[in-house]
């Protein structure tokens, strides 16, 4: 009985020490994840650009502490502004590391190249040379010339943005869809251009929006997003983004968010 009593006390002490150690490891892991999220967020723009004649609003939210979605704004000569939205193929820490690499390369190429096509095609080659992984990143890259009211863009495997035309009150998708970055070398992308009239809205997004699911596992879908854009296009981009956030949240309910979500709304 004495020996069993000692053994029970020893077992309890050992088990308590193990639980304390596990709790310490978890606290350290949570701290490192929190720091990683702060570092990742520091790579995102502090604010949307101020563009004469235009309004811009953005939103980013990762499904985990860190994620693979990102967006960026780059000031260019001639008062032009580059707008980039991208989605890495994986999630979690690996996607976050690939996101930082991709974002840095895309920003560097955007500053150094004259067009969206040149910037993205060159970024693809650098990503392939540096990454050495099986991950890839879809990218929508656009350059806005507010003086000409022209948006030049390339789509490297990304969700086609929606465009609302105030003159017709119609919502369509922007044409053009090339291959994602980090898959094959020496890609060739088609560059497109659209003119933006007063009241027109361009909505760029990642698939975390359209693939959000409800309790029955039905997806939110592009059609719902297009309807939201059509109904709320007369509002500011800030209010439009808030309406989309609210609608997606109500649609998903208690369902777990599996994917990162990112939005950029541009309105003339």
N, C-alpha and C positions, 0 to 999 in steps of 0.2 A: 504493500500500500504506500509506503514511504517513497519507494523508487518510482511508482506510477505517478504519485503526486508531483515529484520533482520533474519527471518526464513531461507531464502536462504543462507545468509552468514553463519549462524550457521551450516546448513546442509553441506555446502562446507567445513567448518572447521572440522566438525566431520568426514566427509568422508576422508579428507586429513590426519587426525590423524590415522584413521583406516588403510589407505594404508601405512602410515609410519610404523605403528606397524607390519603389515603383511610383509613389506620389511625387517624389523629388524629380525623378526622370521625366514624368509627365509635365510637371511645372516648367522644367527646363525646355522641353520640347515645345510647349505652348508659348513660352517666351520667345524662342527662336522663330516660331511661325509668325508671331506678332511682329517681330522685327523685320522678317522677310516681307510681310504685307506692307509695313511702312516704307521699306525700301522700294518695293514695286510701285506703290502709289506715288512715290516721289518722282518716278519716271513719267507719270501722266501729267498733262498740262495743269498748271495752277488755276487757270481761268480760260474761258473761251476767248478767241480773238475779237477785237473791235474792228469791224469792217464797215466803212461808210456805205450806207444804203442796204445793209444786211443785218440780220440777227442770227446768232448761233447759240445752240444749247447742247450740252453733252451729258451723258450719264454712264457710269461704269460700276458694275457690282459683280464680284466673283462669287462662285458657288461655294468655294472653300476659302481658307485664309488667304491663299494666293491662287492665281489663275493664269489663263493663257490669252484672254482678250486684252487688247489695248487700242488706244487711239492717240492721235498726235496732230498738232497744228504747227506748221513751219512758215515763218515769214520769208517771203522771197522778193527779189528785186522787182521793181515796177508795181509795188503795192499789191502784189499777188499773195495769195495764201494757199498753202498746200494743206489738205485735209486727208488724214489716213485713218482707216479703221481696219482692224485685223483680228484674226482668230486662230490660235495655235491648235493643232490637231489633238493634243492631249490636255489633261487637267492636272491640278496640283503643283507640287514643287518643280517637277521636270518641265511642265509647261511654262511656269513662271520664269525659269532660267532661259528657256528658248525664247520666251517673249522679250526678255531684256536684250538678248542678242539681236533678235529680229528688229526690234524697235530702234536700237542704236544704228544698225546697218541702214535701215530705211531712212532714218533721219539724215544720216551722213550722205547717202546717195541723193536724197531730195535736195539738199543744199548744193551738191556738186553737179547735178545734171539739169538740163534745161527743161525737160518734159517729164510727165508722169511715166510714160513708156520707158524712157531711158533709165530713170531712177529705179523702177521696179525690176526691169530686166537685169540691170547691173547688180541690184540687191540679191537677186536669186543666185547669181554665180558666187557672190561672197558668202552667202548663207550656206550653200553647198560645200564650199571650201572649208568653212570654219566649224560647222555644226557637227558633222560626222555622227548623225543620229537618224532614226527612222521617222522623226517628226517633220511636219510641214506646216506652213502658215498660209491661210487665205488672206488676201489683201484687196481692199478697194482704195485706190489712190487717186485723188482729184486735186486739180489746181484751179482756184477761182480767180478770175480777172474781173474785179468789180467795175473797172472802167468800161470794159466791153460787155459786162454781164454775161460772161461766157465761162462755163465749167468744162474743163478738159479732164478726162479721166481714163484709167484703165482698171479692169477688173481681173484680178488673178485668183480665180476660183472662189470668190466671195459671194455672199448673198446679194443679188442685184438690188440696189437701193430703189426706193419708191419715190416717184416725183408727182406732185400735185400741181396741175395747171389751173391757175385761177380763172383764166379766160373760158375754160370749158367745164370746170369743176370736176375734172376726171383725174383718177390716179392710175398711173402705169408704172412699169418697171423700166429701169435704164437698161438698154441693150448692151451686149458685150459680156463675154464670160470666158476667160482664159484659164490656164493651168495654175495651180497653187505654187508657191515658192518653196524650194527645198526638195523638189521631186526629181526633176531632170535638168541638165545644164542647157545653156544657150536657148532659152525660151524666146518666143516671139509673140508679143501681145499687141492687139489692136487698140489704138487710141481713139476715143470718141469725144464728141463735144456737143453740148446743149446750150441754148440761150435761155436765160432766166428772165422772165417778165415779172412785173410788180405783182406780188401776192403768191408767186410760185414757191413751193416748198420741196426740198430734197431731204429724204429721210434715210440715213444710213444706219444699219443695224447688224448685229450678229445673231446667229441662229438660237442663242439662248432665249430670245424673245419669241420667235415663231415656234420653237420646239418645247416651250413650257407646256406642261400637261396638267389636266385637272384630275379629280378623283377617279374618273373612268378611263384615264390615260389617253384622253383625246388631246391633240395638240392645239395650241392657240392659233397657229397658222398664219399665212401671209394675208389671206382674205380679211380676217379680223383686223389685222394691223392696217391694211389699206382702208378699211371702213373707218377706223379711228382717225386716220390721217384726213380723209375726206370730210368727216364731221367737224374736226377741230382745226382745220387748216387756216381758218380766219384768226386763230389765236396766236399769241407769241410762241416761239419755239420752246420757251421755258414752260408755258402752260400745256403745250402739246405733249412734251416729254412727261410732265406730271400725269396727264390723262392716260398715257400709255402705261406708265408704272402702276397706276391705280387699277387699270383694266387687267393687266397681267396678274397682279396680286389677287384681285377678286376671282379671276378665272382659276388660278392655281389653288387657292384656298390653303389647306393644310399640306398639300403635296410638297415634297422636298424639291428644292431647286438643284438640278443636276448639272446645269451648265452656266457658264459666265454670261452676263448680259451687258451689252454696250450699245449706246445710241448716239448719233449726232444728227441734230435737226438744223437745217440751213434754210433761211427764208429771206427772199428779197422783199 
